[in-house]
Each structure stands twice: as C-alpha cells, then as structure tokens.
Amino acid sequence: MYKLVKPILFSLDPEEAHHLVSGGLKSFCRLWGGKRLLSSAYAYEHPKLERNIFGLKFKNPVGLAAGFDKNAAFVEEMDTLGFGFIEVGTVTPRPQPGNERPRLFRLVEDKALINRMGFNNQGVDVAAARLRQLKKEHPIIVGGNIGKNKTTANEDAVKDYIICFDTLFDVVDYFVVNVSSPNTPGLRALQDKEPLMHILETLQQRNQKEGISRPILLKIAPDLTDDQLDDIIEIVRETGIAGVVATNTTISREGLKHTRWASELGGLSGAPLTTRSTEVIRYLSTRSNPAIPIIGVGGIHTPEDALEKLDAGAALIQLYTGFIYEGPGLIKRICKKIAHRQ
C-alpha cells in the first residue's frame, strides 16, 4: 500500500505531506474498525520482543523517535501501527512557530532528510493535556522530549527544562533532555560538561513525586568527539540519569549524492547517518562496560540496520526518517527479524 501512495506523497512539500499523512491516519482510526485493520496489517507481537529497560516494560524495542509527533497529537494512532513506545516533542515551555519555511528537505538519492524546524510546537501545556487524557485510557509507553525556547538565554535554559519536566511528570514514562538539536541557536553549547551537569543534576533533584521517579535520558549529537563522548559517560555516571539516546541529526554533509538541498542549513537524518550513529552507540557501550542503557536512532531503514544497532549495544531503537522512506511496514519487518533471529 505504502509503495503506491509514496510517489504521491513525495511529490508534495515534505511538511505538507507530513500533515496530510498524520491527519489522514487520525481520520482513518476514527472509522469503525480502522484501528483494528491497521493493527492487523502492521503490528507484530511476540514474547521475545518484550524488553525491561530502566524500570519500564516495553512490548517491543522499536519506538517512534521525537520530531514526528511534536504535540502528542498522534500517540494512539502510532501505537496502532505497532511501535513499542512513542517519544513526543521536542516540547518547550511556551508555544513557538519554529523557523521560517521551507525548513524540511528530502534528499531522495541519499534516503535522507534535512530539517531546521526549530522546535516548532504548541507548548508543553497542550502536550500534557492530551497525554493526560490518553493515559487514562491506554497503557502506551510515552517519552517526553524536552527543550528550551529559542528566546531563552542559555544561562536560563535550566528554567525551561524544569517547566517542561514538572508539567509532563505525571503523564510521561520517561524524559529525554534535548541539548543536541542543531536548529536552535546556541543549544548545542549546552552539551559542554558544566552546563549539562547543571541541567541534569537540577532535574534529578526534582525527580521524585509521591515516591515516583522518572528515567531521564540525554539525547546527544553524532558529531561529538571521542573525548566528548567520554565526558558524556562521566556525566551519566555522576548524575545518575538512566541512559542516552544516540543520536540526534548531524551537521555533517559528507558523502551526499544529492546536491540540490545538500547546502541547506539544518540537521541531516536518514541513511547517511547509519554508520556514525552505530559507531557512537558502540563507543558508549564499550567504554561504559556496557553499563549505560542506550536508545539507538539514526539511519535505520532495514531490519539489518536495526540489528546492527542492537548488536552495537543499543537496548532499544527508534525510527523516524526510515519510517518516512520505507513506510509503516518497516516496524513489523524489524520486529519479526528480532523475534526470529538465531
């Protein structure tokens, strides 16, 4: 089915195509039998797929990466397609429109995307309200990816992360601190050890409510050096956070075939990131012996890509660009490969 509609979708502006697909999916799920039909076509269950990671039980290790559902508007629908968990966001304390359009570009020859969305979202209160209603009805594991507003100075960034953390605490199962997007000016400077320690230690101090705490993970860039990755390992150990999401998009343009959009500013995702993100996962896993739970994301377009991430040390994986290029059937193919591998 996806092979039939993909050429039509890829003839549209990427952002418009995203809204068309997500809106259409929501409408289809409202039809009688719609959810059941999609679930039977795309979801796959098997006992070997279940994972217990940082105190949470996942029905399968294949999640939806942050960026697709920025405002927690499609969590139930994406669960219907067979994802084991959904990460919403990045959300910020106040609504913001993001960067000017066009801000999303397809590099079809490379099976890649460049985005400079700029944390466009409706604000953390909107996401929290939707998740509050959802959590009453559906046991879906949801991660909250949190960031700072563009107009918030870096020295005040921790305040934005606190607001998002406190607002989402009761309605998400884990948190991801995003300081690695290349599309908010100055944000990546927060990956330096001192400001990053301050943010994570502050959140950890607040990470207790009526005896409940939430796993906090850190999302890192693929462009970090080995020395910087060593710092990340030390930071994780010192702050006691639950793990790392590796990796975000890259600012590198090395080896691209597509020339039309290659010079556009923004973060590159998709197949060109496959090798580097796996290298980062393997480095973190090996250097931590392997003691740090890692969610592997970046360039997963085939079941083999997924297995490579898991074999490198990832406990869970996430899809986004691969999901766009390969369609929802990729989730089922990956789950089958994992469940039946020898």
C-alpha positions as CSV (number, residue, x, y, z in Angstrom):
1,M,0.0,0.0,0.0
2,Y,2.7,2.5,1.0
3,K,4.6,1.9,-2.2
4,L,1.5,3.0,-4.1
5,V,1.0,6.3,-2.2
6,K,4.7,7.1,-1.6
7,P,5.2,8.7,-5.1
8,I,2.2,11.0,-4.5
9,L,3.4,12.0,-1.0
10,F,6.9,12.6,-2.3
11,S,5.6,14.9,-4.9
12,L,4.3,17.2,-2.2
13,D,6.2,19.6,0.1
14,P,7.7,17.4,2.9
15,E,6.0,19.3,5.7
16,E,2.6,19.3,3.9
17,A,3.0,15.6,3.2
18,H,3.6,15.0,6.9
19,H,0.5,16.8,7.9
20,L,-1.5,15.0,5.3
21,V,-0.3,11.6,6.4
22,S,-0.7,12.2,10.1
23,G,-4.1,13.8,9.7
24,G,-5.3,11.1,7.4
25,L,-4.1,8.4,9.8
26,K,-6.1,10.0,12.6
27,S,-9.2,10.2,10.5
28,F,-8.9,6.6,9.4
29,C,-8.5,5.4,13.0
30,R,-11.8,7.1,13.9
31,L,-13.6,4.9,11.4
32,W,-15.3,1.8,12.7
33,G,-12.7,-1.0,12.5
34,G,-10.0,1.4,11.4
35,K,-7.6,0.8,14.3
36,R,-8.2,-3.0,14.2
37,L,-7.4,-3.1,10.4
38,L,-4.2,-1.1,10.8
39,S,-3.1,-3.1,13.8
40,S,-3.6,-6.4,12.0
41,A,-1.7,-5.1,9.0
42,Y,1.3,-3.6,10.8
43,A,1.6,-4.6,14.4
44,Y,3.5,-7.7,15.4
45,E,3.6,-9.3,18.9
46,H,6.0,-12.0,20.2
47,P,7.2,-12.8,23.7
48,K,10.9,-12.5,22.5
49,L,10.3,-8.8,21.7
50,E,9.5,-7.7,25.3
51,R,12.2,-5.6,27.0
52,N,12.6,-4.4,30.5
53,I,14.7,-1.3,30.4
54,F,15.2,1.4,33.1
55,G,12.3,0.0,35.0
56,L,9.8,0.1,32.2
57,K,8.3,-2.9,30.3
58,F,8.3,-2.4,26.5
59,K,6.1,-4.7,24.3
60,N,8.8,-4.4,21.6
61,P,12.1,-2.4,21.3
62,V,11.1,-0.4,18.2
63,G,10.0,3.2,19.1
64,L,9.0,6.3,17.2
65,A,11.7,9.0,17.6
66,A,10.9,12.5,18.7
67,G,10.1,15.0,16.0
68,F,7.2,13.2,14.3
69,D,4.6,13.9,16.9
70,K,5.7,17.2,18.4
71,N,2.5,17.9,20.2
72,A,1.4,14.5,21.4
73,A,-1.5,14.5,18.9
74,F,-1.0,11.1,17.3
75,V,0.3,8.8,20.1
76,E,-2.6,6.3,19.9
77,E,-2.5,6.2,16.1
78,M,1.2,5.5,16.0
79,D,0.8,2.8,18.7
80,T,-1.8,1.2,16.4
81,L,1.0,0.8,13.7
82,G,3.0,-1.4,16.1
83,F,5.5,0.9,17.7
84,G,6.6,-0.3,21.2
85,F,6.9,3.2,22.5
86,I,6.3,6.8,21.3
87,E,8.5,9.8,22.1
88,V,6.7,13.1,21.8
89,G,8.2,16.5,21.3
90,T,10.5,18.3,21.4
91,V,8.2,20.4,23.6
92,T,9.1,23.8,25.0
93,P,7.5,25.8,27.9
94,R,5.9,28.3,25.5
95,P,4.4,27.7,22.1
96,Q,6.7,28.7,19.2
97,P,6.3,28.7,15.4
98,G,9.8,27.4,14.7
99,N,11.9,28.6,11.8
100,E,10.6,30.0,8.6
101,R,9.6,27.7,5.8
102,P,10.8,25.9,3.8
103,R,12.5,24.1,6.7
104,L,12.3,20.4,5.7
105,F,14.0,18.9,2.6
106,R,14.1,15.5,1.1
107,L,17.4,14.1,-0.3
108,V,15.8,11.2,-2.1
109,E,19.0,9.8,-3.6
110,D,20.5,9.6,-0.1
111,K,17.3,8.4,1.6
112,A,17.8,11.4,3.9
113,L,16.1,14.5,5.3
114,I,17.5,17.9,6.3
115,N,15.4,19.7,8.8
116,R,15.7,23.1,10.5
117,M,12.3,23.0,12.2
118,G,13.4,24.9,15.2
119,F,11.4,23.2,17.9
120,N,8.0,24.3,16.4
121,N,5.4,23.1,18.9
122,Q,2.2,24.2,20.7
123,G,3.8,24.4,24.1
124,V,4.2,21.9,26.9
125,D,0.7,22.6,28.4
126,V,-1.0,21.4,25.2
127,A,1.0,18.2,25.1
128,A,0.4,17.5,28.7
129,A,-3.4,17.9,28.4
130,R,-3.5,15.4,25.5
131,L,-1.3,12.9,27.3
132,R,-3.4,13.2,30.5
133,Q,-6.5,12.2,28.6
134,L,-4.7,9.4,26.7
135,K,-3.1,7.9,29.8
136,K,-6.5,7.4,31.4
137,E,-7.5,5.1,28.6
138,H,-4.4,3.5,27.0
139,P,-1.3,1.9,28.6
140,I,1.1,3.2,26.0
141,I,4.8,3.9,27.0
142,V,5.4,7.6,26.1
143,G,8.6,9.5,26.4
144,G,8.7,13.3,26.7
145,N,11.5,15.0,24.8
146,I,12.1,18.5,26.3
147,G,13.9,21.6,25.2
148,K,14.2,25.3,25.7
149,N,12.5,28.1,23.9
150,K,14.6,29.9,21.2
151,T,14.3,33.2,23.1
152,T,15.6,31.8,26.4
153,A,19.2,32.5,27.0
154,N,21.5,29.6,27.6
155,E,22.2,30.8,31.2
156,D,18.5,30.5,31.9
157,A,17.9,27.2,30.0
158,V,17.6,25.1,33.1
159,K,14.4,27.0,34.0
160,D,12.8,25.9,30.7
161,Y,13.8,22.3,31.3
162,I,12.3,22.5,34.8
163,I,9.0,23.8,33.5
164,C,8.7,21.0,30.9
165,F,9.8,18.4,33.4
166,D,7.3,19.4,36.1
167,T,4.4,19.8,33.6
168,L,4.9,16.4,32.0
169,F,6.0,14.4,35.1
170,D,2.6,12.8,35.7
171,V,1.8,12.0,32.0
172,V,5.1,10.5,30.5
173,D,7.0,7.4,31.4
174,Y,10.5,8.7,30.7
175,F,12.2,12.0,29.8
176,V,14.7,12.9,27.1
177,V,16.7,16.1,27.6
178,N,17.4,17.5,24.2
179,V,20.5,19.8,24.0
180,S,21.7,18.4,20.7
181,S,19.4,19.8,18.0
182,P,21.4,22.0,15.6
183,N,18.3,24.1,14.8
184,T,18.1,26.3,17.9
185,P,20.9,28.8,18.0
186,G,23.4,28.1,20.8
187,L,21.6,24.9,22.0
188,R,24.5,22.6,21.4
189,A,26.7,24.6,23.6
190,L,24.6,23.1,26.5
191,Q,26.4,19.8,25.7
192,D,29.5,21.2,27.3
193,K,30.1,19.5,30.6
194,E,29.4,22.3,33.1
195,P,26.0,23.5,31.7
196,L,24.9,19.9,31.0
197,M,25.8,18.8,34.5
198,H,23.8,21.7,35.9
199,I,20.7,20.9,33.9
200,L,20.8,17.1,34.7
201,E,21.6,17.5,38.4
202,T,18.8,20.0,38.8
203,L,16.2,17.7,37.1
204,Q,17.5,14.7,39.2
205,Q,16.9,16.8,42.4
206,R,13.3,17.3,41.3
207,N,12.9,13.7,40.2
208,Q,10.7,12.5,43.0
209,K,6.9,12.8,43.5
210,E,5.0,10.7,45.9
211,G,7.7,8.1,45.8
212,I,7.8,8.0,42.0
213,S,10.7,9.0,39.8
214,R,11.1,9.0,36.0
215,P,14.0,7.8,33.9
216,I,15.9,10.7,32.5
217,L,17.9,10.2,29.3
218,L,20.2,12.5,27.4
219,K,20.0,12.9,23.6
220,I,23.4,13.5,22.1
221,A,24.7,14.7,18.7
222,P,26.6,12.3,16.4
223,D,29.2,15.0,15.8
224,L,30.8,14.6,19.3
225,T,34.5,13.6,19.5
226,D,35.7,10.6,21.5
227,D,36.8,12.9,24.3
228,Q,33.3,14.5,24.4
229,L,31.7,11.0,24.4
230,D,34.0,10.1,27.4
231,D,32.6,13.3,29.1
232,I,29.1,12.1,28.4
233,I,29.8,8.7,30.0
234,E,31.2,10.5,33.1
235,I,28.2,12.9,33.2
236,V,25.8,10.0,33.1
237,R,27.6,8.2,35.9
238,E,27.9,11.4,38.1
239,T,24.3,12.5,37.7
240,G,22.8,9.0,37.8
241,I,20.5,9.6,34.9
242,A,19.0,6.5,33.2
243,G,20.7,6.5,29.8
244,V,21.4,8.1,26.5
245,V,19.7,8.5,23.2
246,A,22.2,8.2,20.4
247,T,22.0,10.1,18.1
248,N,20.3,13.3,17.0
249,T,20.8,14.7,13.5
250,T,24.2,15.6,12.1
251,I,25.6,18.9,10.7
252,S,27.9,16.8,8.5
253,R,27.3,16.6,4.8
254,E,30.0,14.1,4.0
255,G,29.4,11.7,1.1
256,L,26.0,13.0,0.0
257,K,24.9,12.3,-3.6
258,H,22.0,14.8,-3.6
259,T,23.3,18.3,-4.5
260,R,20.2,20.3,-4.7
261,W,19.5,20.5,-1.0
262,A,22.8,19.4,0.5
263,S,23.8,23.0,1.3
264,E,20.7,23.8,3.3
265,L,21.2,24.5,6.9
266,G,19.8,22.1,9.5
267,G,20.2,18.6,10.8
268,L,20.7,15.7,8.5
269,S,19.0,12.4,9.2
270,G,18.5,9.1,7.4
271,A,20.8,6.6,5.7
272,P,23.9,8.9,5.7
273,L,23.8,8.8,9.5
274,T,23.6,5.0,9.8
275,T,27.3,4.2,10.3
276,R,28.1,7.2,12.5
277,S,25.2,6.7,14.9
278,T,26.2,3.0,15.2
279,E,29.8,4.0,15.9
280,V,28.6,6.3,18.7
281,I,26.4,3.5,20.2
282,R,29.3,1.0,20.1
283,Y,31.8,3.5,21.6
284,L,29.4,4.4,24.5
285,S,28.5,0.8,25.1
286,T,32.1,-0.4,25.1
287,R,33.6,2.4,27.2
288,S,30.9,2.0,29.8
289,N,31.4,-1.8,30.0
290,P,28.4,-1.7,28.9
291,A,26.5,-0.1,31.8
292,I,24.6,2.7,30.2
293,P,21.2,1.8,28.5
294,I,21.2,3.3,25.1
295,I,18.3,4.1,22.7
296,G,19.8,3.8,19.2
297,V,18.5,6.1,16.5
298,G,19.8,7.2,13.2
299,G,19.6,5.8,9.7
300,I,17.5,2.6,10.4
301,H,16.0,1.7,7.0
302,T,16.1,-2.1,7.2
303,P,15.8,-4.9,9.7
304,E,19.6,-5.4,9.3
305,D,20.2,-1.7,10.3
306,A,18.2,-2.3,13.4
307,L,20.1,-5.5,14.3
308,E,23.3,-3.7,13.8
309,K,22.3,-1.0,16.3
310,L,21.2,-3.6,18.8
311,D,24.4,-5.6,18.4
312,A,26.4,-2.5,18.9
313,G,24.9,-2.1,22.3
314,A,21.5,-0.4,21.9
315,A,18.8,-1.7,24.3
316,L,16.0,-0.1,22.3
317,I,15.9,1.6,18.8
318,Q,13.8,4.4,17.3
319,L,12.7,5.2,13.8
320,Y,11.8,8.5,12.0
321,T,13.4,9.1,8.6
322,G,13.5,5.4,7.8
323,F,9.8,5.3,8.7
324,I,9.2,8.1,6.2
325,Y,11.1,6.4,3.4
326,E,10.2,2.7,4.0
327,G,6.7,3.1,5.4
328,P,4.9,1.6,8.4
329,G,5.7,-2.0,7.2
330,L,9.3,-1.4,8.4
331,I,8.2,-1.7,12.0
332,K,6.8,-5.2,11.5
333,R,9.7,-6.4,9.5
334,I,12.1,-5.3,12.2
335,C,10.1,-6.9,14.9
336,K,9.9,-10.2,13.0
337,K,13.7,-10.2,12.4
338,I,14.4,-9.6,16.0
339,A,12.0,-12.2,17.3
340,H,13.2,-14.9,14.9
341,R,16.9,-14.3,14.7
342,Q,19.0,-17.3,15.7
